[in-house]
Amino acid sequence: MRRTRVLYLEVADKIKEDIFSGKYPVGSMLPTENELEEMFQVSKITVRKAIELLASDEYVEKKSGRGTTVLSNRPYNRLSKAASFTQILENSQYDVRKETLELKRIELPKEAPMYSFFGNQATCFKRLYYLNDKPYIYFTHYLPKEMLAFSRKEFDEESLYRLLTKKGYAIDSFSDDFSAVFLTDEEKRVLKTDVQLGIKRIRQSTTQMGEMIEYSEALYHTELHPYHIDYET
């Protein structure tokens, strides 16, 4: 492994990648400190600092004499103590499934809100979530054009944030803005509804340097189910 002043960050990032990939599932134990030293060819203090960093972001928990347990595999784990709405639905009694509608590179007009970050091209990814086989959430994600390196199958099977992480994009913060909007004829067609109003959420995810890596619009058919947030305490 390349020696740098922030070697422990490299070790932490590699362990995190292995957690995201499923090599170390939630509930499993990480290799011992001695095994990690040998694996990465680094000192004990470097391994300990890497584990401390992962523990501070609540990916792992270290207990004296028992080793280090994986607690979470969410790429945006440290950003919010709130469970995502789709996670709430998937853990409920509802049958939830998702369908990819579109994945392509698009040209952005200069007046587009994401133009100053992505330039004149971006990846457009559209997905529809069904609740008990009824269209419920219509997502349109605008992402860096490099995200088209992933196949449609990968977008179908992986979470968006996991793919962003695999591509080397680290989300440092995100903001959500909600508003009630009149649905267009096209949006009504996709959501298979005649209702006039829906809830629109705009999410902007950025890196530590303020670089936008996700601009997403989500439309919720709230007559089917209200939007709900659960916060951990």
C-alpha angles and dihedrals in degrees: 000000000000112000114232139153089262099046092140089059090056091050092048091049092050093049089047091052089052090051091050092047092054096248087122106031123203108279095026126113124250118231114276121269090257091051092049091049089054093042095053098027092232137125127274092249091055091052092047093050090049091051091046089054092050090047092051088055089048096242092121140016122216120204123185111253093004104069132229122315125201110239104175142012098192111127092213094042098132095046099074141011089209121102111235116254092240089053089052090052094045090052092048132082091268124106106238126187134162134215130197109228101178142358119180147123114263138191114243122215116228091247092059112113092233097047094094090057104036101029120218096328135054141161112257115204120182122190134174124208119206125207112202087341093306120115108254115156124033111196127193112184123190111200139166111290090242089072088079086078084085119078126239088250090058091050088050095051105033132061114253093240092051090054091049089052092049089053090054099257112137115198111217099172142356135194129206125204120189130198140161110247139181109248118237121231089255092051091049089051093052093045091042094227140123095207115121101214134055138165115258122201121192115196125191117189120192140182125239088268091056094255112150113230100167134034110176136177119198125186117200124202091216095179084072094049133345120246109259136186128196118198124203117228 
